Amino acid sequence: MIKHIVIWSIKATEKANKSENIQTFKNMLEALPATIKEIESLEVGLKTDKSPTNNNDIVLTTTHKTWADLTSYATHPKHLEVIEFAKTVVESRSAVDFEY
């Protein structure tokens, strides 16, 4: 199994405040399993503490059976739509993929 973890910091835009962008992004991510069969599981978490040292807002964890499934997920048109939205609201991004 492959685990894919991504963490983002989100910003406000001219169209929406930071909280609205976070919620929109979360909703888009959570909709992906309905159309991308290569996702075995998907979980989205939002920052709940107000610690000044915690500068990230959203974490995504997905699991996939194989590296090929992760690649299919990454290049799927619905995932690419989410990436296009992310490009407009993300301040920073970190990711890690690993086999377990």
C-alpha positions in Angstrom: 0.0 0.0 0.0 1.0 3.6 -0.7 0.3 6.5 1.6 0.2 10.0 0.2 0.2 12.9 2.7 -0.1 16.6 1.7 -0.2 19.6 4.0 -1.2 23.1 2.8 -1.3 26.6 4.1 -4.2 28.5 2.6 -4.6 32.2 1.9 -7.5 34.6 1.3 -8.2 35.7 -2.3 -10.2 38.4 -4.0 -13.1 36.0 -4.4 -13.1 34.5 -0.8 -11.7 34.8 2.6 -9.3 32.2 4.0 -12.0 30.2 5.8 -14.1 30.0 2.7 -11.2 28.9 0.6 -10.3 26.2 3.2 -13.9 24.9 3.2 -14.1 24.9 -0.6 -10.8 23.1 -0.9 -11.9 20.5 1.7 -15.1 19.8 -0.1 -13.3 19.4 -3.4 -10.9 16.9 -1.9 -13.6 14.9 -0.2 -15.5 14.6 -3.5 -12.6 12.8 -5.2 -13.2 9.2 -4.1 -16.6 9.2 -5.8 -14.9 9.5 -9.2 -11.4 8.2 -8.8 -11.4 4.5 -8.2 -7.7 4.3 -7.4 -8.3 6.0 -4.0 -8.6 3.3 -1.4 -9.1 5.8 1.4 -9.1 9.6 1.8 -9.1 11.7 4.9 -9.0 15.5 5.1 -8.2 17.3 8.4 -8.4 21.0 9.2 -6.3 22.8 11.7 -8.3 23.3 14.9 -5.8 24.9 17.2 -4.8 28.6 17.1 -1.1 28.0 17.9 1.2 30.5 16.2 3.7 27.8 15.5 1.1 25.7 13.5 1.1 27.5 10.2 -0.7 24.8 8.1 -4.4 24.7 7.5 -5.3 21.4 5.7 -3.9 17.9 5.7 -4.8 15.2 3.2 -4.1 11.5 3.6 -4.9 9.1 0.8 -4.0 5.4 0.4 -3.5 3.6 -2.9 -2.8 -0.1 -3.6 0.1 0.6 -5.9 2.4 3.3 -7.1 0.6 3.1 -10.5 -2.7 3.8 -8.7 -1.1 6.9 -7.1 0.0 8.1 -10.5 -3.5 7.5 -11.9 -5.0 9.5 -9.1 -2.5 12.3 -9.6 -3.2 12.6 -13.3 -7.0 12.1 -13.1 -9.0 15.0 -14.6 -11.0 15.5 -11.4 -7.8 15.7 -9.4 -6.3 18.1 -11.9 -9.4 20.4 -11.3 -8.6 20.5 -7.6 -5.0 21.3 -8.4 -6.1 24.3 -10.5 -8.2 25.6 -7.6 -5.3 25.0 -5.2 -3.0 27.1 -7.4 -5.2 30.1 -6.6 -5.4 29.6 -2.8 -2.2 27.8 -1.6 0.5 29.7 0.2 2.7 26.6 0.8 2.6 22.9 0.3 4.5 19.9 1.6 4.0 16.3 0.6 5.4 12.8 1.3 4.6 9.4 -0.3 5.7 6.1 1.2 5.1 2.4 1.0 3.8 0.6 4.1 
